[in-house]
Amino acid sequence: MTMTAYWYCFLGVLKRELLRFVQQRSRFFSALVRPLLWLVVFAAGFRAALGIAIIPPYETYITYEVYIMPGLIGMILLFNGMQSALSMVYDREMGSMRILLTSPAPRGFLLLCKLVASALVSMLQALGFILVSQLFGMDAPLSGYVWVWPAIFLSALMVGSLGLLLSSLIKQLENFAGVMNFVVFPLFFLSSALYPLWKMRESSELLYYVCAANPFTHAVELIRFSLYSTANYFSLSIVLITTIVLLSAAIVGYDPKRGIIVRKV
């Protein structure tokens, strides 16, 4: 295949994801309402307990609402990554996955196209949330709104790779909801999305190390630092390594000689 053929293949997968996203308007609104609800209700309840938070490296004191903004963006990426995985399981049961995977393009490239397309859709959802969140006083430096998009894209790739891996392991559509809850909520709550890590350490040393080892924590911290025009190279390396490992495992899982697809396609 030529480079032009690969490009058109990517555009085809991207167009399919965008059309599915546009046709499922409830998906966008649910992705928007969910973090806004957490912002209004959850932040109000914890404002008195946590008050203000410190954002490194500038030792900047900010309100709790502003602190959890990256965590809520991460929530959007996480849920969209799981919904994208759900669509993969659905496509496999309906048979459309067979058409996609029998394309002349390499299987790994097709999965990468699916992953990138899903990440771009996540970025659209994150953009909608950022625009609406301005009404609630969630503001950041202007330069941060430029630097945050690469961080959001990389984080979306990481959670999307996790979704791809799960979709390669789950046999039936009805089993996905339980697995998704089992994965999403521990990843989200055992991270720095809602609480600073130093607060976790004050509560429990063990809980602190669990949260620090959570890759989703580093995705949130990557977004948080980027909003303040600062690079967090440690979190960046964790996100990149996790993405590569999960995507590689997903490609193996979709290999008809070794993965579950041999029994389904």
Secondary structure by P-SEA (a helix, b strand, c coil): ccaaaaaaaaaaaaaaaaaaaaaaaaaaaaaaaaaaaaaacccccccccccccccccccccccccccaaaaaaaaaaaaaaaaaaaaaaaaaaaaaaaaaaaccccaaaaaaaaaaaaaaaaaaaaaaaaaaaccccccccaaaaaaaaaaaaaaaaaaaaaaaaaaaccccccaaaaaaaaccaaaaaaccccccaaaaaaccaaaaaaaaacaaaaaaaaaaaaaacccaaaaaaaaaaaaaaaaaaaaaaaccccccccccc
